[in-house]
């Protein structure tokens, strides 16, 4: 196997505080890999600006002029983390690709371990967190709940894996065949079926700035990861509906029997509460079905997942 050209894909969204340090650290790592003959001298870092309105893009342009190892892609607006990753993967030419977040909470030194696994014949290498000690209790417990729910609902997933991974050129070419608009990479990539393995690392604290995934975004991201890959919520709704129907039939028979025997059931409160109870269930179920219909609506439009405004190469 010839020494592979490596492209390190880094999505950036309001990352001006961490970007200078991140670039220097990744350039140093790239040099070490080149010296060790693990990566080609033609390797580079691809920084994707996902619609940031701060100095993120000017910094990317500045560093791309100073270093041959730095390239930049500027998206026309904010498309979201997953689509920014796709923009980097689909607009870079390399033999192997590694995606990593700009805050470098993922251990960048493991990139070299990933390259060694690639040399051993693995097309996909997942970065898996062995220790989440720097995360809050809520984040650790919600992550465990998310991976547990996905497993129970039949979604193939890699527990404690985010988007720190290596992909070979042929696996990226296979990924291009997936035409979904709402592409959830953590669920799609295990479906590719290429030889894969994992490297383990301890998650670090963020160097500077704030997380770009507040609670609301985390919940939305988790929900997308479930409904994009599983019909189980619809089946659950169907079974709850059948159970509710049986309960309603039993209640109807009981009410008619009591009326026939002359036992008048007093109180409108119970009727009101039951009406509200089943009414709320209907609204929840209609909402879940509506989310699926919304996904279908977006898919039928076939809008581009991202638009590149400019690049530095």
Residue frames as qw, qx, qy, qz and C-alpha x, y, z in Angstrom:
[[0.000, 0.888, 0.460, 0.000, 0.00, 0.00, 0.00],
 [0.388, 0.458, -0.034, 0.799, 1.37, 3.41, -0.97],
 [0.180, -0.259, -0.481, 0.818, 1.48, 6.18, 1.62],
 [0.083, 0.705, 0.683, 0.171, -2.06, 7.63, 1.64],
 [0.036, 0.359, 0.025, 0.932, -3.01, 11.25, 1.14],
 [0.230, -0.486, -0.746, 0.393, -4.84, 12.27, 4.30],
 [0.116, -0.512, -0.185, -0.831, -7.53, 14.94, 4.51],
 [0.193, -0.306, -0.725, 0.585, -8.49, 16.03, 8.03],
 [0.150, -0.592, -0.488, -0.623, -12.03, 17.44, 7.84],
 [0.225, -0.261, -0.561, 0.752, -12.81, 20.06, 10.51],
 [0.076, -0.748, -0.532, -0.389, -16.33, 21.61, 10.60],
 [0.288, -0.083, -0.318, 0.900, -16.17, 25.13, 12.07],
 [0.182, -0.749, -0.497, -0.398, -19.04, 27.13, 13.51],
 [0.259, -0.900, 0.099, -0.336, -18.06, 30.29, 15.42],
 [0.918, -0.245, -0.079, 0.301, -14.65, 28.85, 16.29],
 [0.342, 0.824, -0.204, 0.403, -12.43, 31.95, 16.12],
 [0.478, -0.764, 0.368, -0.231, -11.26, 31.43, 19.72],
 [0.817, -0.288, 0.496, 0.069, -9.94, 27.89, 19.22],
 [0.807, 0.588, 0.058, 0.009, -9.05, 27.92, 15.54],
 [0.253, 0.822, -0.496, 0.120, -5.43, 29.22, 15.69],
 [0.429, -0.475, 0.743, -0.194, -4.46, 26.63, 18.32],
 [0.855, 0.192, 0.445, -0.184, -6.36, 23.86, 16.54],
 [0.689, 0.708, -0.152, -0.021, -4.62, 24.55, 13.23],
 [0.071, 0.743, -0.646, 0.161, -1.15, 24.55, 14.79],
 [0.616, -0.272, 0.701, -0.234, -1.82, 21.30, 16.67],
 [0.862, 0.358, 0.335, -0.129, -3.13, 19.55, 13.55],
 [0.520, 0.784, -0.339, 0.023, -0.27, 20.81, 11.37],
 [0.197, -0.621, 0.736, -0.182, 2.20, 19.46, 13.93],
 [0.750, -0.018, 0.628, -0.205, 0.41, 16.10, 13.97],
 [0.784, 0.607, 0.059, -0.118, 0.34, 16.03, 10.17],
 [0.259, 0.788, -0.555, 0.064, 4.10, 16.65, 10.04],
 [0.449, -0.406, 0.771, -0.200, 4.72, 13.80, 12.49],
 [0.827, 0.251, 0.469, -0.183, 2.59, 11.43, 10.39],
 [0.635, 0.749, -0.178, -0.057, 4.42, 12.47, 7.21],
 [0.001, -0.714, 0.690, -0.117, 7.85, 11.96, 8.81],
 [0.551, -0.193, 0.784, -0.211, 6.75, 8.51, 10.04],
 [0.164, 0.139, -0.795, -0.567, 5.61, 7.69, 6.48],
 [0.205, 0.375, 0.852, -0.302, 2.03, 7.19, 7.70],
 [0.362, 0.813, 0.377, -0.256, 0.67, 9.99, 5.49],
 [0.623, 0.449, 0.274, 0.578, 1.72, 11.51, 2.19],
 [0.287, -0.253, -0.068, 0.921, 3.36, 14.98, 2.06],
 [0.131, -0.289, -0.477, -0.820, 0.33, 15.97, -0.07],
 [0.307, -0.559, -0.754, 0.157, -1.91, 15.56, 2.98],
 [0.000, -0.348, 0.009, -0.937, -3.81, 18.58, 4.29],
 [0.027, 0.389, 0.710, -0.587, -6.37, 19.97, 6.72],
 [0.075, -0.428, -0.558, -0.707, -9.76, 20.98, 5.28],
 [0.001, -0.290, -0.554, 0.781, -11.56, 23.56, 7.44],
 [0.046, -0.509, -0.700, -0.499, -15.27, 23.97, 6.62],
 [0.074, 0.062, 0.320, -0.942, -16.86, 27.23, 7.73],
 [0.044, -0.480, -0.869, -0.115, -20.52, 26.45, 8.40],
 [0.071, -0.777, -0.414, -0.468, -21.92, 29.96, 8.02],
 [0.501, -0.526, -0.332, 0.602, -20.04, 31.55, 10.93],
 [0.173, 0.905, 0.204, 0.330, -20.36, 35.34, 11.00],
 [0.493, -0.814, 0.171, 0.255, -17.36, 35.96, 13.27],
 [0.125, 0.798, -0.534, -0.250, -13.69, 35.84, 12.17],
 [0.812, -0.096, 0.575, 0.028, -13.71, 32.08, 11.51],
 [0.771, 0.558, 0.255, 0.174, -13.52, 32.35, 7.71],
 [0.219, 0.924, -0.281, 0.137, -10.94, 35.19, 7.62],
 [0.493, -0.616, 0.613, -0.030, -8.75, 33.10, 9.93],
 [0.850, 0.145, 0.497, 0.097, -9.12, 30.08, 7.64],
 [0.590, 0.790, 0.039, 0.163, -8.15, 32.19, 4.63],
 [0.103, -0.896, 0.420, -0.100, -5.20, 33.65, 6.51],
 [0.626, -0.421, 0.656, 0.024, -3.82, 30.26, 7.55],
 [0.836, 0.377, 0.387, 0.092, -4.40, 28.76, 4.09],
 [0.423, 0.879, -0.165, 0.143, -2.16, 31.47, 2.61],
 [0.246, -0.780, 0.558, -0.140, 0.54, 30.81, 5.22],
 [0.468, -0.297, 0.832, -0.039, 0.57, 27.00, 5.12],
 [0.401, 0.218, -0.715, -0.530, 0.35, 24.51, 2.28],
 [0.133, -0.118, -0.971, 0.160, -1.31, 22.10, 4.70],
 [0.189, 0.444, 0.578, -0.658, -4.41, 24.26, 5.25],
 [0.056, -0.254, -0.633, -0.729, -7.39, 24.50, 2.90],
 [0.218, 0.263, 0.530, -0.777, -10.77, 26.07, 3.47],
 [0.063, -0.421, -0.762, -0.487, -14.37, 25.70, 2.31],
 [0.145, 0.133, 0.333, -0.922, -16.87, 28.45, 3.02],
 [0.082, 0.486, 0.862, 0.121, -20.55, 27.45, 2.95],
 [0.012, -0.480, -0.313, -0.819, -23.10, 30.04, 1.86],
 [0.513, -0.556, 0.081, -0.649, -24.98, 29.80, 5.18],
 [0.316, -0.326, 0.808, -0.374, -25.31, 27.63, 8.27],
 [0.692, 0.064, -0.565, -0.444, -26.34, 24.14, 7.14],
 [0.852, -0.429, 0.155, -0.257, -25.56, 22.26, 10.35],
 [0.400, -0.613, 0.676, 0.083, -22.71, 20.09, 11.59],
 [0.749, 0.095, 0.651, 0.078, -23.60, 16.93, 9.63],
 [0.620, 0.747, 0.227, 0.078, -23.91, 18.75, 6.32],
 [0.010, 0.915, -0.399, -0.056, -20.70, 20.68, 6.93],
 [0.587, -0.361, 0.714, 0.122, -18.99, 17.32, 7.40],
 [0.733, 0.434, 0.515, 0.101, -20.44, 16.11, 4.11],
 [0.351, 0.933, -0.066, -0.040, -19.23, 19.27, 2.37],
 [0.227, -0.751, 0.611, 0.106, -15.69, 18.53, 3.54],
 [0.660, -0.088, 0.741, 0.090, -15.86, 14.87, 2.57],
 [0.653, 0.569, 0.494, 0.075, -17.42, 15.42, -0.84],
 [0.337, 0.938, -0.051, 0.067, -15.25, 18.39, -1.83],
 [0.309, -0.744, 0.584, 0.100, -11.86, 16.96, -0.90],
 [0.847, 0.382, -0.365, -0.060, -9.62, 14.64, -2.87],
 [0.234, -0.614, 0.715, -0.239, -7.70, 12.17, -0.72],
 [0.504, 0.102, -0.853, -0.088, -7.11, 8.47, -0.09],
 [0.448, -0.405, -0.742, 0.292, -8.30, 8.63, 3.49],
 [0.172, -0.638, -0.086, -0.746, -10.39, 11.11, 5.46],
 [0.385, -0.297, -0.705, 0.516, -10.52, 11.85, 9.18],
 [0.207, -0.719, -0.262, -0.610, -13.27, 14.06, 10.64],
 [0.481, -0.297, -0.552, 0.612, -12.76, 15.82, 13.96],
 [0.116, -0.923, -0.364, -0.053, -14.42, 18.76, 15.72],
 [0.339, 0.735, -0.160, 0.565, -12.61, 22.09, 15.88],
 [0.477, -0.784, 0.217, -0.333, -12.52, 22.18, 19.69],
 [0.502, 0.410, -0.737, 0.190, -10.24, 19.07, 19.71],
 [0.650, -0.398, 0.435, -0.479, -12.05, 17.54, 22.68],
 [0.990, 0.137, 0.030, -0.006, -11.53, 14.34, 20.73],
 [0.591, -0.595, 0.411, 0.357, -7.94, 13.14, 21.08],
 [0.551, 0.765, -0.230, -0.241, -6.23, 14.20, 17.85],
 [0.142, -0.584, 0.796, 0.080, -3.20, 11.98, 18.64],
 [0.667, 0.097, 0.724, -0.146, -5.41, 8.96, 17.88],
 [0.623, 0.684, -0.108, -0.365, -5.46, 9.98, 14.22],
 [0.187, 0.596, -0.772, -0.113, -2.12, 8.21, 13.82],
 [0.409, -0.048, 0.885, -0.217, -3.60, 5.06, 15.40],
 [0.673, 0.525, 0.330, -0.403, -6.42, 5.33, 12.86],
 [0.450, 0.714, -0.452, -0.287, -3.91, 5.56, 10.02],
 [0.088, -0.379, 0.921, -0.028, -2.19, 2.41, 11.27],
 [0.564, 0.232, 0.724, -0.322, -5.56, 0.61, 11.38],
 [0.621, 0.676, -0.028, -0.395, -6.20, 1.79, 7.81],
 [0.229, 0.622, -0.730, -0.163, -2.82, 0.35, 6.79],
 [0.293, -0.128, 0.930, -0.180, -3.95, -2.94, 8.35],
 [0.048, -0.199, -0.864, -0.460, -6.93, -3.05, 5.98],
 [0.027, 0.611, 0.691, -0.386, -9.76, -1.24, 7.79],
 [0.178, 0.518, 0.434, 0.715, -11.86, 1.17, 5.72],
 [0.339, -0.752, -0.134, -0.549, -13.64, 2.77, 8.67],
 [0.501, -0.057, -0.628, 0.593, -12.10, 3.44, 12.08],
 [0.356, -0.799, -0.339, -0.348, -14.39, 4.81, 14.80],
 [0.180, 0.344, -0.523, 0.758, -13.11, 7.02, 17.60],
 [0.610, -0.538, -0.545, -0.201, -14.90, 5.76, 20.71],
 [0.173, -0.687, 0.356, -0.609, -14.86, 7.58, 24.04],
 [0.636, -0.102, -0.729, 0.232, -13.61, 5.36, 26.83],
 [0.333, -0.420, -0.518, 0.667, -13.97, 8.10, 29.43],
 [0.009, 0.708, 0.367, 0.603, -16.47, 10.97, 29.54],
 [0.490, -0.460, -0.484, 0.560, -15.30, 12.35, 32.86],
 [0.151, -0.097, 0.011, 0.984, -15.20, 15.92, 31.55],
 [0.286, -0.403, -0.544, -0.678, -18.92, 15.79, 30.65],
 [0.419, -0.274, 0.371, -0.782, -21.65, 16.71, 33.11],
 [0.329, 0.063, 0.905, -0.262, -23.74, 14.00, 34.76],
 [0.588, 0.532, 0.308, -0.526, -26.72, 15.05, 32.66],
 [0.471, 0.634, -0.466, -0.400, -24.77, 14.77, 29.40],
 [0.016, 0.303, -0.953, -0.008, -23.37, 11.35, 30.32],
 [0.395, 0.220, 0.813, -0.366, -26.75, 9.99, 31.38],
 [0.581, 0.604, 0.120, -0.531, -28.61, 11.45, 28.38],
 [0.330, 0.556, -0.689, -0.328, -25.97, 9.99, 26.03],
 [0.138, -0.099, 0.978, -0.118, -26.40, 6.56, 27.63],
 [0.508, 0.428, 0.565, -0.490, -30.19, 6.89, 27.24],
 [0.496, 0.645, -0.240, -0.529, -29.83, 7.89, 23.58],
 [0.238, 0.413, -0.854, -0.208, -27.60, 4.95, 22.65],
 [0.262, 0.070, 0.916, -0.297, -29.80, 2.59, 24.63],
 [0.556, 0.516, 0.339, -0.557, -32.95, 3.78, 22.87],
 [0.461, 0.594, -0.480, -0.451, -31.36, 3.49, 19.44],
 [0.046, 0.256, -0.965, -0.021, -30.26, -0.06, 20.23],
 [0.372, 0.256, 0.788, -0.418, -33.73, -1.04, 21.48],
 [0.550, 0.620, 0.150, -0.539, -35.35, 0.46, 18.38],
 [0.857, 0.244, 0.406, 0.203, -33.11, -1.60, 16.10],
 [0.352, 0.922, -0.161, 0.035, -30.84, 1.22, 14.88],
 [0.872, 0.044, -0.118, 0.472, -27.26, 0.11, 14.27],
 [0.052, -0.955, 0.141, -0.254, -24.96, 2.43, 16.17],
 [0.661, 0.190, -0.484, 0.540, -21.53, 2.65, 17.80],
 [0.496, -0.810, -0.307, 0.070, -21.98, 3.58, 21.49],
 [0.443, -0.772, 0.079, 0.449, -19.98, 6.61, 22.65],
 [0.495, 0.065, 0.452, 0.739, -18.94, 7.42, 19.11],
 [0.204, 0.754, 0.190, -0.595, -19.63, 10.92, 17.77],
 [0.682, 0.729, 0.054, -0.034, -18.12, 12.07, 14.46],
 [0.143, -0.755, 0.625, 0.139, -14.44, 11.42, 15.11],
 [0.885, 0.108, 0.453, -0.002, -13.67, 8.74, 12.54],
 [0.100, -0.458, 0.662, 0.584, -11.50, 7.69, 9.63],
 [0.778, 0.449, 0.365, -0.246, -13.00, 6.74, 6.29],
 [0.498, -0.127, 0.623, 0.590, -11.27, 5.34, 3.23],
 [0.187, 0.271, -0.362, -0.872, -11.86, 6.79, -0.22],
 [0.272, -0.152, -0.848, -0.428, -14.05, 3.88, -1.30],
 [0.150, -0.503, -0.778, 0.346, -16.24, 4.18, 1.80],
 [0.081, 0.495, 0.115, -0.857, -16.75, 7.91, 1.07],
 [0.234, 0.117, -0.636, -0.726, -17.66, 7.03, -2.52],
 [0.235, -0.344, -0.906, -0.068, -20.21, 4.56, -1.16],
 [0.063, -0.511, -0.525, 0.678, -21.56, 7.26, 1.18],
 [0.136, 0.269, -0.252, -0.919, -22.25, 9.48, -1.85],
 [0.226, -0.193, -0.842, -0.451, -24.83, 6.93, -3.01],
 [0.134, -0.552, -0.737, 0.368, -27.07, 7.79, -0.06],
 [0.092, 0.432, 0.355, 0.824, -29.40, 10.49, -1.35],
 [0.320, -0.731, -0.580, 0.161, -31.25, 11.38, 1.85],
 [0.068, 0.792, -0.013, 0.607, -31.57, 15.08, 2.58],
 [0.545, -0.711, 0.269, -0.354, -31.61, 14.46, 6.35],
 [0.795, 0.261, -0.516, 0.182, -28.44, 12.41, 6.56],
 [0.617, -0.715, 0.269, -0.190, -27.52, 11.25, 10.07],
 [0.475, 0.607, -0.636, 0.036, -23.93, 10.10, 9.60],
 [0.268, -0.397, 0.800, -0.362, -23.60, 8.19, 12.86],
 [0.750, 0.143, 0.538, -0.357, -26.39, 5.91, 11.68],
 [0.743, 0.614, -0.120, -0.236, -25.57, 5.74, 7.97],
 [0.212, 0.698, -0.683, -0.009, -21.86, 4.91, 8.13],
 [0.451, -0.235, 0.843, -0.177, -22.29, 1.58, 9.99],
 [0.780, 0.407, 0.361, -0.308, -24.69, 0.60, 7.17],
 [0.397, 0.728, -0.474, -0.296, -21.88, 0.81, 4.59],
 [0.991, -0.047, 0.091, -0.090, -20.59, -2.57, 5.70],
 [0.566, 0.638, -0.456, 0.255, -16.88, -2.06, 5.04],
 [0.744, -0.157, -0.491, 0.425, -14.28, -3.57, 7.42],
 [0.162, -0.807, 0.077, -0.562, -14.21, -1.42, 10.55],
 [0.645, -0.219, -0.561, 0.470, -12.67, -1.20, 13.99],
 [0.281, -0.927, -0.158, -0.194, -12.47, 1.26, 16.89],
 [0.484, 0.231, -0.441, 0.720, -9.79, 3.21, 18.71],
 [0.461, -0.750, -0.472, 0.048, -10.51, 4.36, 22.23],
 [0.326, 0.344, -0.204, 0.857, -9.67, 7.67, 23.86],
 [0.233, -0.584, -0.575, 0.525, -10.55, 9.88, 26.82],
 [0.160, 0.821, 0.357, 0.416, -12.51, 12.99, 25.96],
 [0.425, -0.033, -0.246, 0.870, -10.75, 16.24, 26.86],
 [0.005, 0.765, 0.407, -0.499, -12.11, 19.55, 28.12],
 [0.459, 0.797, 0.271, 0.283, -12.68, 22.29, 25.57],
 [0.570, 0.054, -0.079, 0.816, -9.70, 24.63, 25.06],
 [0.018, 0.217, 0.127, -0.968, -11.78, 27.81, 24.72],
 [0.391, -0.071, -0.422, -0.815, -15.20, 29.06, 23.71],
 [0.599, -0.003, 0.535, -0.595, -18.52, 27.35, 24.32],
 [0.366, 0.128, 0.909, 0.154, -20.10, 24.16, 23.09],
 [0.299, 0.124, -0.379, -0.867, -22.15, 24.57, 19.91],
 [0.464, -0.250, -0.800, -0.288, -24.54, 21.87, 21.10],
 [0.312, -0.217, 0.461, -0.802, -26.80, 23.31, 23.83],
 [0.405, 0.099, 0.838, -0.353, -29.59, 21.20, 25.30],
 [0.640, 0.522, 0.207, -0.524, -32.17, 22.01, 22.61],
 [0.484, 0.604, -0.551, -0.311, -29.80, 21.09, 19.76],
 [0.074, -0.283, 0.950, -0.114, -28.78, 17.88, 21.55],
 [0.536, 0.257, 0.678, -0.433, -32.43, 16.81, 21.91],
 [0.633, 0.623, -0.055, -0.455, -33.20, 17.64, 18.26],
 [0.276, 0.567, -0.757, -0.169, -30.07, 15.80, 17.11],
 [0.250, -0.110, 0.935, -0.225, -30.97, 12.72, 19.18],
 [0.616, 0.413, 0.471, -0.477, -34.55, 12.75, 17.90],
 [0.548, 0.646, -0.356, -0.395, -33.34, 13.00, 14.29],
 [0.084, 0.442, -0.893, -0.026, -31.06, 10.03, 14.92],
 [0.403, 0.104, 0.852, -0.317, -34.03, 7.94, 16.00],
 [0.615, 0.550, 0.384, -0.415, -36.78, 8.81, 13.52],
 [0.381, 0.682, -0.473, -0.406, -34.38, 8.86, 10.55],
 [0.239, 0.371, -0.894, -0.079, -33.54, 5.20, 11.08],
 [0.031, 0.122, 0.956, -0.265, -36.45, 3.50, 12.79],
 [0.422, -0.335, -0.470, -0.699, -40.14, 2.92, 12.22],
 [0.364, -0.220, -0.832, 0.356, -40.46, 1.65, 15.78],
 [0.115, 0.172, 0.376, -0.903, -42.16, 4.83, 17.14],
 [0.531, 0.046, -0.341, -0.774, -44.94, 4.33, 14.56],
 [0.580, -0.110, -0.801, -0.096, -45.35, 0.69, 15.59],
 [0.195, -0.161, -0.696, 0.672, -45.44, 1.69, 19.27],
 [0.328, 0.110, 0.077, -0.935, -48.17, 4.23, 18.49],
 [0.592, -0.019, -0.607, -0.530, -50.15, 1.54, 16.65],
 [0.497, -0.170, -0.828, 0.197, -50.00, -0.87, 19.60],
 [0.020, -0.186, -0.511, 0.839, -50.90, 1.83, 22.13],
 [0.441, 0.055, -0.216, -0.870, -53.81, 2.74, 19.87],
 [0.602, -0.119, -0.743, -0.267, -55.03, -0.88, 19.88],
 [0.338, -0.200, -0.754, 0.527, -54.71, -1.06, 23.67],
 [0.162, 0.150, 0.230, -0.948, -56.62, 2.22, 23.99],
 [0.531, -0.023, -0.479, -0.699, -59.31, 0.87, 21.65],
 [0.537, -0.194, -0.820, 0.045, -59.73, -2.28, 23.73],
 [0.167, -0.216, -0.587, 0.762, -59.95, -0.16, 26.87],
 [0.318, 0.085, -0.058, -0.942, -62.59, 2.04, 25.25],
 [0.580, -0.118, -0.671, -0.446, -64.65, -1.00, 24.20],
 [0.439, -0.236, -0.791, 0.356, -64.47, -2.40, 27.74],
 [0.000, -0.191, -0.369, 0.910, -65.49, 0.97, 29.19],
 [0.434, -0.007, -0.340, -0.834, -68.40, 1.21, 26.73],
 [0.571, -0.201, -0.779, -0.166, -69.68, -2.27, 27.64],
 [0.313, -0.244, -0.676, 0.621, -69.39, -1.43, 31.34],
 [0.154, 0.120, 0.121, -0.973, -71.25, 1.87, 30.91],
 [0.534, -0.090, -0.510, -0.668, -74.09, 0.26, 28.90],
 [0.526, -0.221, -0.813, 0.118, -74.42, -2.52, 31.49],
 [0.168, -0.235, -0.539, 0.791, -74.63, -0.02, 34.34],
 [0.321, 0.057, -0.119, -0.938, -77.20, 2.00, 32.45],
 [0.572, -0.141, -0.691, -0.419, -79.28, -1.12, 31.75],
 [0.484, -0.284, -0.755, 0.339, -79.17, -2.08, 35.46],
 [0.241, -0.876, -0.333, -0.252, -80.26, 1.39, 36.40],
 [0.624, -0.548, -0.071, 0.552, -77.00, 2.38, 38.03],
 [0.334, 0.914, 0.051, 0.223, -76.33, 5.92, 36.92],
 [0.720, -0.071, -0.134, 0.677, -72.66, 6.77, 37.05],
 [0.091, -0.969, -0.190, 0.133, -72.38, 10.23, 38.58],
 [0.431, -0.683, 0.254, 0.532, -69.76, 12.86, 37.85],
 [0.642, 0.766, 0.022, 0.029, -68.66, 14.52, 34.71],
 [0.218, -0.838, 0.485, 0.122, -65.08, 14.89, 36.07],
 [0.662, -0.197, 0.696, 0.196, -64.06, 11.37, 35.18],
 [0.661, 0.603, 0.424, 0.141, -65.44, 11.75, 31.67],
 [0.179, 0.975, -0.127, -0.022, -63.66, 15.05, 31.26],
 [0.399, -0.679, 0.594, 0.160, -60.36, 13.61, 32.48],
 [0.720, 0.084, 0.658, 0.203, -60.63, 10.59, 30.21],
 [0.533, 0.805, 0.248, 0.077, -61.42, 12.83, 27.26],
 [0.007, -0.939, 0.339, 0.061, -58.39, 14.97, 27.99],
 [0.607, -0.432, 0.648, 0.156, -56.21, 11.90, 28.51],
 [0.699, 0.287, 0.605, 0.253, -57.06, 10.25, 25.21],
 [0.364, 0.923, 0.124, 0.020, -57.14, 13.60, 23.45],
 [0.197, -0.853, 0.453, 0.170, -53.59, 14.33, 24.54],
 [0.665, -0.140, 0.692, 0.244, -52.49, 10.91, 23.30],
 [0.617, 0.649, 0.426, 0.131, -54.02, 11.70, 19.92],
 [0.157, 0.977, -0.134, -0.047, -52.14, 14.97, 19.67],
 [0.428, -0.629, 0.616, 0.204, -48.83, 13.32, 20.61],
 [0.688, 0.118, 0.683, 0.215, -49.34, 10.52, 18.10],
 [0.500, 0.820, 0.269, 0.074, -50.36, 12.93, 15.37],
 [0.076, -0.932, 0.323, 0.147, -47.24, 14.95, 16.13],
 [0.550, -0.372, 0.700, 0.261, -44.94, 11.91, 15.75],
 [0.637, 0.444, 0.596, 0.206, -46.62, 10.92, 12.49],
 [0.261, 0.960, 0.081, -0.059, -46.34, 14.53, 11.36],
 [0.298, -0.756, 0.507, 0.287, -42.57, 14.46, 11.95],
 [0.595, -0.005, 0.739, 0.314, -42.26, 11.44, 9.68],
 [0.473, 0.747, 0.454, 0.112, -44.39, 13.15, 7.04],
 [0.012, -0.965, 0.155, 0.210, -42.22, 16.24, 7.37],
 [0.461, -0.461, 0.660, 0.373, -39.13, 14.14, 6.67],
 [0.569, 0.364, 0.689, 0.264, -40.80, 12.65, 3.59],
 [0.259, 0.934, 0.235, -0.077, -41.77, 16.17, 2.44],
 [0.170, -0.848, 0.396, 0.309, -38.17, 17.35, 2.70],
 [0.550, -0.187, 0.738, 0.344, -36.84, 14.27, 0.91],
 [0.551, 0.595, 0.569, 0.132, -39.19, 14.73, -2.05],
 [0.149, 0.966, -0.026, -0.209, -37.84, 18.25, -2.63],
 [0.869, 0.146, 0.101, 0.463, -34.30, 16.91, -3.15],
 [0.029, 0.985, -0.134, 0.103, -32.72, 20.21, -2.12],
 [0.625, 0.450, -0.498, 0.398, -28.89, 20.23, -1.97],
 [0.716, -0.523, -0.385, 0.255, -27.54, 19.38, 1.51],
 [0.410, -0.660, 0.026, 0.629, -25.05, 22.26, 1.31],
 [0.513, 0.823, 0.120, 0.213, -23.91, 25.05, -1.01],
 [0.668, -0.264, 0.039, 0.694, -20.24, 25.99, -1.26],
 [0.133, 0.966, 0.121, -0.187, -19.79, 29.73, -1.61],
 [0.372, 0.817, -0.432, 0.089, -16.00, 29.72, -2.04],
 [0.933, -0.283, 0.030, 0.219, -12.90, 27.70, -1.27],
 [0.203, -0.869, 0.371, 0.256, -9.19, 28.39, -0.93],
 [0.382, -0.326, 0.785, 0.364, -8.00, 25.72, -3.37]]
